[in-house]
Amino acid sequence: MRTGDPVLDLRRGIAALLRGEAPAPRPAGRPGRDPASRRATGLLDLPGAEFVETAAGRVFSLRRRVSDLAPDTDLRGTLAAGLARLRRGDPQRLDRGLLPACGASLADLLVLDLETTGFWGCPIFLVGVLRMEGESLVVRQLLARDYAEEAPVLAAAAGLFRPGTVLLSFNGKSYDVPCFCERAALHGVETGLRALGHVDLVHPARRRWAGTLPDCRLQTLERRIVGVHRWGDVPSAQVPEVYHRFVARGATGELLPVLHHSRVDLLTTARLFAVLAGVEDG
């Protein structure tokens, strides 16, 4: 029974779907028109918007150079210096959590961050990566414009996990990688994600600062160690609800804080790696 609240109706429909009781819910709209296509116009107005073709379908992508997002920070140079410091360092004295990055080049690094719907099974609606593309350090965000686009988003992201890639994440070993692999398996998307080298910064961060900070959450480290204070953000706990409203109502403006949240998480993770590698003070 519908309540009249499009977000609540959509959430109830998804819950019924997961119990096997209902067909996939779709946002209301004019008959014969794809709801995701209705959102394409607003999304394509965003800087760096484009579509990426995959075997599983077309994927909406946002590509932004880090030099545009953070013009006052030479993140590319900082990461390169961190990798050089790891190569010169004594492996016996390095934090063991950083060892997978020893010997890696800047082109090998891929910072990974996921945003999920909060439903049972944690469907993924946004995959954010930070990596080198050509000569530029780039943030790329792959977005499912509605729930049905999860599979092509995962397929597009899986194409980035090439042999020799070294993942950088924050809590990725416990959350991002298992979540991605489980969702990819559900959709029949092949990924070699578990075989890649992986630096999960949550562990070296805890070993270094657990006794001096109130906690080692990413945003605490961001403020106290990296020295960044967020604005225009949405709290992590509210991200799923914002996405559900976007799917139900198609208002691109509602999604902008989530996209910003994802970009800042990626930039902070990269900066935190540099601190732990000894390039920046922390």
C-alpha positions as semicolon CSV with decimal commas, in nm:
position;residue;x (nm);y (nm);z (nm)
1;M;0,000;0,000;0,000
2;R;0,138;0,338;-0,100
3;T;0,184;0,607;0,164
4;G;0,209;0,910;-0,064
5;D;0,572;0,967;0,041
6;P;0,783;0,866;-0,263
7;V;1,096;0,796;-0,055
8;L;0,912;0,580;0,197
9;D;0,725;0,396;-0,079
10;L;1,054;0,330;-0,258
11;R;1,224;0,201;0,057
12;R;0,931;-0,032;0,128
13;G;0,938;-0,154;-0,229
14;I;1,310;-0,233;-0,210
15;A;1,262;-0,416;0,122
16;A;0,983;-0,624;-0,036
17;L;1,205;-0,697;-0,334
18;L;1,483;-0,825;-0,109
19;R;1,231;-1,055;0,061
20;G;1,128;-1,185;-0,281
21;E;0,779;-1,039;-0,255
22;A;0,773;-0,771;-0,526
23;P;0,917;-0,668;-0,862
24;A;1,191;-0,405;-0,865
25;P;1,043;-0,065;-0,773
26;R;1,084;0,221;-1,016
27;P;1,044;0,590;-0,946
28;A;0,719;0,735;-1,072
29;G;0,729;0,909;-1,409
30;R;0,572;0,933;-1,749
31;P;0,504;0,588;-1,902
32;G;0,762;0,461;-2,148
33;R;1,047;0,678;-2,028
34;D;1,350;0,544;-1,841
35;P;1,369;0,715;-1,498
36;A;1,751;0,716;-1,512
37;S;1,740;0,895;-1,846
38;R;1,525;1,169;-1,694
39;R;1,809;1,242;-1,453
40;A;2,078;1,242;-1,722
41;T;2,012;1,600;-1,827
42;G;2,076;1,747;-1,483
43;L;2,373;1,523;-1,416
44;L;2,535;1,600;-1,749
45;D;2,546;1,966;-1,649
46;L;2,798;1,879;-1,375
47;P;3,171;1,940;-1,441
48;G;3,346;1,634;-1,580
49;A;3,025;1,445;-1,664
50;E;3,040;1,174;-1,928
51;F;2,916;0,824;-2,006
52;V;3,139;0,514;-2,002
53;E;3,039;0,211;-2,210
54;T;3,076;-0,135;-2,053
55;A;2,966;-0,484;-2,152
56;A;2,697;-0,456;-1,884
57;G;2,564;-0,122;-2,008
58;R;2,631;0,250;-2,010
59;V;2,761;0,409;-1,688
60;F;2,743;0,771;-1,576
61;S;3,083;0,903;-1,471
62;L;3,226;1,222;-1,326
63;R;3,594;1,288;-1,398
64;R;3,772;1,572;-1,219
65;R;4,142;1,648;-1,206
66;V;4,276;1,677;-0,853
67;S;4,454;1,997;-0,955
68;D;4,109;2,150;-1,014
69;L;3,953;2,011;-0,697
70;A;4,246;2,106;-0,472
71;P;4,447;2,371;-0,660
72;D;4,648;2,470;-0,351
73;T;4,781;2,118;-0,292
74;D;5,037;1,932;-0,503
75;L;4,891;1,592;-0,420
76;R;5,059;1,426;-0,716
77;G;5,401;1,543;-0,598
78;T;5,321;1,448;-0,239
79;L;5,219;1,094;-0,332
80;A;5,524;1,051;-0,554
81;A;5,746;1,165;-0,267
82;G;5,575;0,921;-0,031
83;L;5,636;0,630;-0,266
84;A;6,000;0,734;-0,310
85;R;6,044;0,749;0,068
86;L;5,899;0,400;0,104
87;R;6,141;0,267;-0,161
88;R;6,437;0,419;0,024
89;G;6,322;0,309;0,368
90;D;6,427;0,004;0,564
91;P;6,142;-0,252;0,531
92;Q;6,218;-0,370;0,884
93;R;6,134;-0,025;1,021
94;L;5,826;0,048;0,810
95;D;5,478;-0,010;0,941
96;R;5,380;-0,349;0,802
97;G;5,055;-0,204;0,670
98;L;5,248;0,012;0,421
99;L;5,461;-0,269;0,277
100;P;5,230;-0,346;-0,021
101;A;5,310;0,002;-0,156
102;C;5,687;-0,046;-0,142
103;G;5,818;-0,050;-0,497
104;A;5,492;0,081;-0,644
105;S;5,485;0,370;-0,888
106;L;5,236;0,654;-0,886
107;A;5,065;0,495;-1,187
108;D;5,008;0,178;-0,980
109;L;4,811;0,347;-0,701
110;L;4,431;0,348;-0,691
111;V;4,247;0,501;-0,395
112;L;3,907;0,333;-0,351
113;D;3,591;0,445;-0,171
114;L;3,235;0,310;-0,195
115;E;2,896;0,452;-0,106
116;T;2,610;0,208;-0,049
117;T;2,233;0,226;-0,016
118;G;2,220;0,101;0,343
119;F;1,986;-0,186;0,248
120;W;2,048;-0,548;0,341
121;G;2,334;-0,674;0,127
122;C;2,471;-0,318;0,089
123;P;2,401;-0,247;-0,280
124;I;2,660;-0,004;-0,416
125;F;2,548;0,314;-0,590
126;L;2,877;0,507;-0,612
127;V;3,233;0,388;-0,672
128;G;3,495;0,658;-0,626
129;V;3,857;0,617;-0,730
130;L;4,159;0,845;-0,733
131;R;4,435;0,745;-0,976
132;M;4,664;0,864;-1,252
133;E;4,505;0,904;-1,595
134;G;4,772;1,001;-1,843
135;E;4,972;1,282;-1,683
136;S;4,697;1,391;-1,443
137;L;4,589;1,271;-1,100
138;V;4,214;1,226;-1,136
139;V;3,909;1,157;-0,920
140;R;3,658;0,944;-1,110
141;Q;3,311;0,870;-0,969
142;L;3,092;0,600;-1,123
143;L;2,728;0,657;-1,028
144;A;2,422;0,433;-1,047
145;R;2,146;0,679;-1,139
146;D;1,894;0,430;-1,003
147;Y;1,913;0,089;-0,834
148;A;1,911;-0,102;-1,164
149;E;2,246;0,048;-1,270
150;E;2,456;-0,117;-0,999
151;A;2,582;-0,397;-1,230
152;P;2,727;-0,169;-1,503
153;V;2,884;0,053;-1,234
154;L;3,058;-0,251;-1,086
155;A;3,166;-0,368;-1,433
156;A;3,315;-0,028;-1,513
157;A;3,498;-0,018;-1,179
158;A;3,626;-0,375;-1,217
159;G;3,796;-0,268;-1,538
160;L;4,015;-0,035;-1,333
161;F;4,150;-0,314;-1,108
162;R;4,435;-0,420;-1,332
163;P;4,714;-0,659;-1,225
164;G;4,986;-0,464;-1,047
165;T;4,742;-0,209;-0,905
166;V;4,798;-0,121;-0,540
167;L;4,481;-0,021;-0,357
168;L;4,476;0,254;-0,097
169;S;4,170;0,258;0,126
170;F;4,048;0,342;0,471
171;N;3,888;0,032;0,626
172;G;3,873;-0,122;0,281
173;K;3,986;-0,468;0,389
174;S;3,692;-0,500;0,625
175;Y;3,431;-0,314;0,420
176;D;3,497;-0,187;0,066
177;V;3,668;-0,491;-0,083
178;P;3,435;-0,758;0,067
179;C;3,132;-0,546;-0,024
180;F;3,248;-0,493;-0,382
181;C;3,336;-0,860;-0,432
182;E;3,003;-0,982;-0,292
183;R;2,799;-0,741;-0,507
184;A;3,010;-0,821;-0,815
185;A;2,958;-1,195;-0,764
186;L;2,583;-1,138;-0,732
187;H;2,578;-0,965;-1,071
188;G;2,824;-1,204;-1,238
189;V;3,094;-0,936;-1,269
190;E;3,447;-1,073;-1,264
191;T;3,700;-0,885;-1,056
192;G;4,053;-0,958;-0,943
193;L;4,019;-0,716;-0,654
194;R;4,123;-0,954;-0,377
195;A;4,445;-1,043;-0,559
196;L;4,574;-0,685;-0,560
197;G;4,819;-0,533;-0,318
198;H;4,624;-0,336;-0,060
199;V;4,724;-0,067;0,189
200;D;4,437;-0,024;0,435
201;L;4,532;0,290;0,624
202;V;4,303;0,231;0,919
203;H;4,551;-0,016;1,070
204;P;4,876;0,187;1,052
205;A;4,675;0,494;1,159
206;R;4,555;0,316;1,472
207;R;4,902;0,191;1,552
208;R;5,042;0,542;1,522
209;W;4,772;0,763;1,679
210;A;4,544;0,546;1,892
211;G;4,701;0,679;2,211
212;T;4,694;1,046;2,115
213;L;4,357;1,099;1,942
214;P;4,004;1,045;2,076
215;D;3,942;0,799;1,791
216;C;4,086;0,706;1,452
217;R;3,782;0,768;1,235
218;L;3,867;0,910;0,893
219;Q;3,717;1,252;0,961
220;T;3,898;1,277;1,296
221;L;4,228;1,205;1,121
222;E;4,129;1,449;0,848
223;R;4,090;1,734;1,098
224;R;4,367;1,649;1,344
225;I;4,634;1,500;1,117
226;V;4,570;1,618;0,761
227;G;4,441;1,959;0,872
228;V;4,128;1,967;0,655
229;H;3,788;2,091;0,775
230;R;3,495;1,990;0,557
231;W;3,219;2,215;0,431
232;G;2,919;2,141;0,208
233;D;2,931;1,780;0,322
234;V;2,669;1,528;0,433
235;P;2,736;1,297;0,732
236;S;2,812;0,937;0,633
237;A;2,504;0,805;0,814
238;Q;2,278;1,026;0,601
239;V;2,427;0,933;0,263
240;P;2,188;0,641;0,189
241;E;1,878;0,850;0,266
242;V;1,998;1,131;0,039
243;Y;2,050;0,881;-0,243
244;H;1,701;0,734;-0,195
245;R;1,553;1,082;-0,227
246;F;1,753;1,137;-0,545
247;V;1,620;0,814;-0,696
248;A;1,263;0,894;-0,591
249;R;1,257;1,259;-0,695
250;G;1,533;1,297;-0,952
251;A;1,667;1,618;-0,796
252;T;2,035;1,632;-0,891
253;G;2,102;1,908;-0,639
254;E;2,021;1,672;-0,352
255;L;2,303;1,443;-0,462
256;L;2,578;1,706;-0,480
257;P;2,677;1,681;-0,109
258;V;2,716;1,303;-0,149
259;L;2,945;1,345;-0,449
260;H;3,145;1,602;-0,253
261;H;3,162;1,367;0,047
262;S;3,304;1,090;-0,172
263;R;3,566;1,318;-0,331
264;V;3,685;1,448;0,006
265;D;3,714;1,091;0,140
266;L;3,937;1,000;-0,154
267;L;4,158;1,309;-0,118
268;T;4,188;1,260;0,257
269;T;4,286;0,895;0,217
270;A;4,560;0,992;-0,028
271;R;4,689;1,268;0,199
272;L;4,683;1,036;0,499
273;F;4,896;0,786;0,310
274;A;5,153;1,060;0,249
275;V;5,159;1,143;0,620
276;L;5,209;0,778;0,717
277;A;5,484;0,748;0,455
278;G;5,663;1,031;0,632
279;V;5,626;1,304;0,367
280;E;5,399;1,536;0,566
281;D;5,399;1,609;0,937
282;G;5,145;1,423;1,144
